[in-house]
Amino acid sequence: AEYMGYNESYEKERRTEVLILTSGIVFITLIFNAPTAKFVVAFLGFNSKENNRLQQMEMAMRRLRVEGGKRLRAAKVDERFAGADWGLVESSFLTSLKDPFRGIKVV
């Protein structure tokens, strides 16, 4: 291979070419992946869980509600939290507890 001396304009062209090629590959990948991702996830079964996993999550959510309710009742009588808006706290607590597996198919 013949040695080429340092040429600034050649280096600039190469950097631009690499940037354009890389951007093109990323763009084509996004164009292909975006419409097909939902089907691939469904085909591979990543959008479903085993029944025991769903039951475990249900039990965990139930325990969070029970234990959280106990902690809320204990905090209500604590004088350090006397000025708290307990209606807001309770509604925020209940709405923040959402089952992440809701709507997922069972395998």
Residue frames relative to the residue before (quaternion, step in Angstrom):
aa qw qx qy qz dx dy dz
A 1.0000 0.0000 0.0000 0.0000 0.00 0.00 0.00
E 0.4115 -0.7158 0.5163 0.2275 3.49 -0.95 0.90
Y 0.4193 -0.7059 0.5154 0.2454 3.58 -0.94 0.91
M 0.1766 -0.7629 0.6131 0.1043 3.54 -0.91 0.96
G 0.4465 -0.6841 0.5082 0.2727 3.56 -0.85 0.88
Y 0.6442 -0.5169 0.3844 0.4123 3.56 -1.24 0.36
N 0.0235 0.7814 -0.6200 0.0667 3.53 -0.77 1.08
E 0.3908 -0.7678 0.4599 0.2150 3.57 -0.38 1.23
S 0.6702 0.4856 -0.3212 0.4602 3.61 0.89 -0.81
Y 0.6150 0.5301 -0.3491 0.4678 3.60 1.08 -0.67
E 0.6483 0.5154 -0.3113 0.4660 3.61 0.95 -0.87
K 0.6480 0.5169 -0.3146 0.4625 3.58 0.97 -0.84
E 0.6411 0.5144 -0.3197 0.4714 3.60 0.99 -0.81
R 0.6573 0.5134 -0.3078 0.4579 3.59 0.94 -0.90
R 0.6501 0.5034 -0.3227 0.4689 3.60 0.93 -0.85
T 0.6514 0.5042 -0.3161 0.4706 3.58 0.94 -0.83
E 0.6506 0.5188 -0.3127 0.4580 3.57 0.96 -0.86
V 0.6556 0.4985 -0.3091 0.4756 3.60 0.92 -0.86
L 0.6460 0.5200 -0.3181 0.4595 3.58 0.95 -0.84
I 0.6685 0.4932 -0.3002 0.4688 3.59 0.91 -0.89
L 0.6653 0.4980 -0.3061 0.4644 3.60 0.91 -0.87
T 0.6610 0.4985 -0.3073 0.4692 3.57 0.92 -0.86
S 0.6491 0.5070 -0.3157 0.4711 3.58 0.93 -0.85
G 0.6469 0.5223 -0.3173 0.4560 3.58 0.98 -0.81
I 0.6494 0.5077 -0.3178 0.4686 3.58 0.97 -0.83
V 0.6476 0.5074 -0.3156 0.4728 3.58 0.94 -0.86
F 0.6624 0.5110 -0.3066 0.4539 3.59 0.89 -0.90
I 0.6692 0.4876 -0.3015 0.4728 3.60 0.88 -0.92
T 0.6278 0.5345 -0.3309 0.4590 3.59 1.02 -0.79
L 0.6656 0.4922 -0.3007 0.4736 3.59 0.93 -0.85
I 0.6396 0.5265 -0.3248 0.4563 3.57 0.96 -0.84
F 0.6971 0.4530 -0.2714 0.4850 3.58 0.99 -0.80
N 0.7209 0.4778 -0.2663 0.4255 3.62 0.80 -0.97
A 0.6255 0.5851 -0.3575 0.3722 3.59 0.88 -0.84
P 0.7496 0.3819 -0.2617 0.4730 3.64 0.67 -0.88
T 0.7329 0.4491 -0.2495 0.4461 3.61 1.04 -0.61
A 0.4830 0.7057 -0.4311 0.2879 3.63 1.16 -0.36
K 0.6476 0.5295 -0.3289 0.4382 3.60 0.89 -0.87
F 0.6855 0.4830 -0.2823 0.4660 3.58 0.93 -0.89
V 0.6448 0.5170 -0.3214 0.4622 3.58 1.00 -0.79
V 0.6412 0.5153 -0.3210 0.4693 3.59 0.96 -0.84
A 0.6664 0.4855 -0.3010 0.4791 3.59 0.93 -0.84
F 0.6522 0.5239 -0.3151 0.4481 3.59 0.94 -0.87
L 0.7146 0.4389 -0.2526 0.4827 3.59 0.97 -0.84
G 0.4817 -0.7063 0.4065 0.3223 3.57 1.29 -0.16
F 0.3991 0.7376 -0.4648 0.2839 3.58 1.19 0.39
N 0.6621 0.4872 -0.3178 0.4725 3.60 1.22 -0.17
S 0.6800 0.4064 -0.3066 0.5276 3.59 1.18 0.47
K 0.2150 -0.7674 0.5954 0.1012 3.55 -1.23 0.56
E 0.5517 -0.5742 0.4794 0.3689 3.54 -1.26 0.41
N 0.6432 -0.5526 0.3748 0.3749 3.54 -1.18 0.62
N 0.6580 0.5151 -0.3319 0.4377 3.62 0.92 -0.80
R 0.6145 0.5349 -0.3514 0.4613 3.62 1.09 -0.61
L 0.6511 0.5072 -0.3117 0.4709 3.56 0.99 -0.84
Q 0.6527 0.5042 -0.3131 0.4709 3.59 1.00 -0.79
Q 0.6309 0.5267 -0.3336 0.4618 3.59 1.00 -0.77
M 0.6654 0.4891 -0.3062 0.4736 3.57 0.94 -0.86
E 0.6259 0.5351 -0.3350 0.4579 3.59 1.00 -0.77
M 0.6645 0.4877 -0.3022 0.4787 3.60 0.96 -0.86
A 0.6411 0.5199 -0.3235 0.4626 3.59 0.99 -0.78
M 0.6584 0.4986 -0.3113 0.4701 3.58 0.95 -0.83
R 0.6256 0.5265 -0.3336 0.4693 3.58 1.02 -0.79
R 0.6673 0.5008 -0.3043 0.4598 3.58 0.93 -0.89
L 0.6237 0.5340 -0.3358 0.4616 3.59 1.02 -0.74
R 0.6553 0.5039 -0.3170 0.4649 3.57 0.97 -0.83
V 0.6752 0.4909 -0.2996 0.4620 3.60 0.89 -0.93
E 0.7071 0.4514 -0.2718 0.4716 3.59 0.76 -1.02
G 0.6345 0.5252 -0.3298 0.4613 3.57 1.03 -0.75
G 0.6311 0.5272 -0.3238 0.4679 3.57 1.04 -0.78
K 0.6345 0.5196 -0.3264 0.4700 3.59 0.99 -0.80
R 0.6752 0.4924 -0.2961 0.4625 3.58 0.91 -0.91
L 0.6321 0.5242 -0.3342 0.4626 3.58 1.03 -0.74
R 0.6564 0.4996 -0.3164 0.4685 3.60 0.93 -0.88
A 0.6498 0.5031 -0.3189 0.4722 3.60 1.01 -0.75
A 0.6719 0.4969 -0.3032 0.4580 3.58 0.97 -0.80
K 0.5943 0.5871 -0.3653 0.4106 3.62 1.09 -0.63
V 0.7288 0.4083 -0.2430 0.4930 3.60 1.00 -0.71
D 0.5228 0.6166 -0.4188 0.4136 3.58 1.26 -0.09
E 0.4369 -0.7350 0.4575 0.2443 3.58 -0.67 1.09
R 0.5606 0.6041 -0.3986 0.4023 3.62 1.16 -0.38
F 0.7503 0.3559 -0.1911 0.5233 3.58 1.17 -0.58
A 0.2364 0.8268 -0.4861 0.1559 3.58 1.21 0.46
G 0.7333 0.4379 -0.2435 0.4596 3.61 0.99 -0.71
A 0.4486 0.7170 -0.4438 0.2961 3.59 1.23 0.07
D 0.4128 -0.6628 0.5648 0.2671 3.54 -1.20 0.58
W 0.2121 -0.8469 0.4765 0.1037 3.57 0.13 1.31
G 0.5714 0.5703 -0.3849 0.4474 3.57 1.13 -0.47
L 0.6678 0.4868 -0.2841 0.4862 3.55 0.98 -0.90
V 0.6439 0.5245 -0.3240 0.4532 3.59 0.95 -0.87
E 0.6833 0.4864 -0.2924 0.4594 3.59 0.84 -0.94
S 0.6757 0.4800 -0.3101 0.4657 3.59 0.87 -0.87
S 0.6374 0.5159 -0.3299 0.4677 3.60 1.03 -0.73
F 0.6421 0.5252 -0.3179 0.4592 3.56 0.99 -0.84
L 0.7065 0.4696 -0.2753 0.4522 3.57 0.81 -0.96
T 0.6935 0.4623 -0.2906 0.4701 3.59 0.97 -0.76
S 0.6436 0.5248 -0.3397 0.4415 3.60 1.13 -0.47
L 0.6385 0.5038 -0.3339 0.4765 3.60 1.21 -0.35
K 0.1732 0.7765 -0.5811 0.1712 3.55 -0.13 1.29
D 0.4693 -0.6770 0.4986 0.2699 3.53 -0.94 0.94
P 0.3517 -0.7652 0.4932 0.2181 3.62 -0.52 1.09
F 0.6839 0.4758 -0.2868 0.4729 3.60 1.22 -0.37
R 0.3793 0.7361 -0.4895 0.2732 3.61 1.23 0.10
G 0.8157 0.2397 -0.2002 0.4870 3.53 -0.89 1.00
I 0.5477 0.6040 -0.4026 0.4161 3.59 1.27 0.04
K 0.4904 -0.6776 0.4707 0.2807 3.55 -0.99 0.87
V 0.4079 -0.6792 0.5580 0.2468 3.53 -1.26 0.58
V 0.3681 -0.7174 0.5467 0.2256 3.55 -0.97 0.87
